[in-house]
């Protein structure tokens, strides 16, 4: 039997950052992102499949995202990063399952079910995603739980499986013939090993550590990539990871169990606070988190430090359609004020802090510094990933929590004619980061999703209640300030409205 020509072989390298998410994963700390989507139980159009028919929808559209039929293949001795190859045994039935909640199908039951699903690692011998359709939810609703590995998508701005499922109109699009898919042959070990040795030779001859006389040119190339990035940004990012900080009760080694919660806040309320206080929506989100965290710690009888460090991922995609899928993220470390203070003061301090970080371009600096990893062999990346998984060596202990904020579409979406009602975004927890929050806005609502280890945080529902109350209090404050005309020093009313006028915050209650 003739072997396939090398030109017919298909494989693509994972980027260093994508590969890192695989190297750093542990059985008790899987690194996938996900969401719980809640749909109407019945389609709005005749002939609609609803969410129950999502497997057929995927079958018709999966060719639009080839990566979802590809699996990871690790290289011998990690001489090179893993590669994506077509899965010759791909079976959609292994990735889309159905289940049902026992009556009465409460949201608490769905949260517990979704938490168990989210706790399970994905099988790296198959494409790194799965979908579960859950029926029996109260109110004649259907839930869809989606999991996808962080190595596959960055969770902020990439082609997710959801783009295949959702339509802007309830009318079902006519499906054309489904093209038969055939897996392209992948490389054999000899082909990969040969390429790995070539890559290792390039690393040894191109790395300034090995050939110092090449350093000036390599440094100039690196500096070209840093043009316009103030050194203050890199310094600010570095200092945020080396300064000692407070460890909360959830900044400990995590176990294998998960709990999750969800809070919905009208986007119009958040925007009203943003408008009155002359800040950004993200500033308001961080203020809600900080206020809720402060109240929660007081209720628990915990020490309330002056600050909490939140890592806020930032997408650095430039809109270039030619960029490959995968992770293209950076981030900022924001110090959220937690001490007792008026609401308006907390928000003003956060807006000032984020504004300073943006001026220092910390996120851009992080992206540029991350790019330096091209000098490191894949074996060192693998070692670094495994060290990052060791709790006693984890740099994640230098921050306290992750808070992501993803703007979504502000119009309703449908699948199979059934309307999408809610989105519960989910991000992974990790050693020393036992509580993380994700925020996504959809159809006029901001959805907060929280994930934790219940052995560290048994009262996540209390944090959720404080988050909802903090949002209500900020909205009430914005309405009060919005009715008060700001006054110039002469006593004459002025047109601009800001957050420093009379009534600069109600006492925390």
Secondary structure, DSSP 8 states (H G I E B T S, - for coil): -----GGG---EE--HHHHHHHHT-BTTB--EEEEEEEEESS-SSTT---GGGHHHHHHHHGGG-GGGGEEEE--GGGSS--EEEE-TT--GGGTEEEEE--TT--HHHHHHHHHHHHHS---TTS-SEEEEEEEEETTTEEEEEEEEETTT--SSSS--THHHH-BSSSS-----------------HHHHHHHHHHHHHHHHHH-TTT-GGGHHHHHHHHHHHTTT--HHHHHHHHHHHHS-----TTSS---S--EEEEEEEEHHHHHHHHHHHTS-HHHHHHHHHHHHHHHHHHHHT----SEEEEEEEEE-----TTS-SS--EEEEEEEEE-SS--HHHHHHHHHHHHHHHHHHTHHHHHHHHHHGGGGS-HHHHHHHHHHHTSGGG-GGGGS-EEEEEE---SS--EETTEEEEEEEEE---BTTB-EEEEEEEETTEEEEEEEE-TTT-TTHHHHHHHHHHHHHHHHHHHHHHHTS--B-TTS-B-S---TTSSS------
